[in-house]
Amino acid sequence: MKLGIIGAGRIGQVHARSVWQNPDTTLVAVSDPHIEAAQSVTARYGGTAVATAEEVINNPEVEAIVICSPTPFHAEQILAAAKANKPALCEKPIAMDSATVEQLYRELEGLNPRVMMGFNRRFDPSFAAAKQASDAGKLGKVEQVTIISRDPAAPPKEYIAVSGGIFKDMTIHDFDMARFLIGDIASVSAVGQNLDPDLADTGDFDGAVITMVNTEGASATVVNSRHCATGYDQRLEIFGTQGSVFCENVLPTTAHISTANHSRAQDTYLDFFLDRYAQAYALELAAFVSAARGERDFSPSIADGAAALRIAEAAETSARELRTVTL
Ligand SMILES: NC(=O)c1ccc[n+]([C@@H]2O[C@H](COP(=O)([O-])OP(=O)(O)OC[C@H]3O[C@@H](n4cnc5c(N)ncnc54)[C@H](O)[C@@H]3O)[C@@H](O)[C@H]2O)c1
């Protein structure tokens, strides 16, 4: 399948590498208003560098599109892909706010959008195995999910300023995981933290603890921090009436080194999302190609993207107004 990528930044480069590595896909075109960024990707992974998204979407050779532009452009590019009748894998979050998503839904009426959202963590082999154990009934009835997701260090302030805030930018992955594991969320209680004096003037939280409850009373609790001295901390537990499943951090090697000062010391965690979720991004792209060929659903879907965004907005309200928000 011949793919085009819109946006050649951090995540655009990840997807370009996945396209290059996948024997079923070829990179045909990459767009970025900073043409040098697009050129550096095509020099490495193939295809033609162009300046505008339209040149990718309307390129007759391009069969499917990966949207990796900044979030404010996602809705218009999803619409343009649907108008061109081309499947699209769109990065998270789907938009900066739910009003934009509602407008997008209206504009998509009468079209046949084939859109998958880039919630890559669903494709992580460890989390997928945990989900499989849960779906197979091995844990009994799921009562509590706990997700720990901490970044090694905060992004630049300029990034935070346009990110939409921690809930839409960072926790959105965890909101999707919560829905993936316990289904639709009925209420959200969030505590926002401002613990890093360097980020005090951003107006955003640098840590958060969010508890969501589904219609049957099962909970999913997310613990986030923008700064974690021990590295990119990604753990997950599902606790049920008959058992539990726990996903530890993934380490570069399995070696344990014991000395007079340490027992069973191991490598530090995989560096950041590019390394920790490399396999997940590759599997996500393969799933998208499979969906584009009609072999599976476009899942996670636009509706999943919209639902995670609604939870992010509810969490923001909850943390600002110190109250539980029902959905
Ligand atoms: N799934 C994940 O793990 C993950 C990780 C990082 C970022 N993201 C998401 O991916 C998107 C991009 O983030 P990033 O970190 O790669 O940002 P980035 O700033 O590194 O890259 C964005 C690129 O898009 C280009 N661009 C700007 N306007 C454009 C337009 N109209 N059309 C095409 N390209 C345009 C910029 O020049 C830049 O090169 C965001 O929505 C972000 O939330 C997802």
The ligand as a Gaussian input file, in Angstrom:
#p B3LYP/6-31G(d) Opt

LIG

0 1
 N        0.922000       8.869000      19.533000
 C        1.952000       9.404000      20.133000
 O        2.649000       8.759000      20.904000
 C        2.307000      10.830000      19.843000
 C        3.564000      11.308000      20.207000
 C        3.908000      12.624000      19.894000
 C        2.986000      13.443000      19.269000
 N        1.746000      12.963000      18.952000
 C        0.773000      13.837000      18.281000
 O        1.218000      14.024000      16.947000
 C        0.967000      15.364000      16.522000
 C        2.284000      16.011000      16.104000
 O        3.147000      16.039000      17.229000
 P        4.740000      16.074000      17.089000
 O        5.261000      15.811000      18.451000
 O        5.199000      15.231000      15.956000
 O        4.932000      17.613000      16.753000
 P        6.190000      18.302000      16.030000
 O        6.074000      19.733000      16.366000
 O        7.427000      17.556000      16.330000
 O        5.870000      18.088000      14.473000
 C        4.782000      18.649000      13.813000
 C        5.206000      18.923000      12.379000
 O        4.050000      19.310000      11.648000
 C        4.419000      20.392000      10.809000
 N        3.211000      21.141000      10.445000
 C        2.746000      22.300000      10.942000
 N        1.585000      22.620000      10.328000
 C        1.315000      21.639000       9.442000
 C        0.266000      21.403000       8.522000
 N       -0.762000      22.234000       8.393000
 N        0.307000      20.272000       7.782000
 C        1.336000      19.431000       7.893000
 N        2.359000      19.594000       8.765000
 C        2.339000      20.691000       9.520000
 C        5.430000      21.173000      11.593000
 O        6.244000      21.958000      10.744000
 C        6.221000      20.056000      12.265000
 O        7.310000      19.626000      11.480000
 C        0.259000      16.056000      17.685000
 O       -1.120000      15.990000      17.470000
 C        0.648000      15.219000      18.895000
 O       -0.335000      15.239000      19.918000
 C        1.419000      11.675000      19.213000

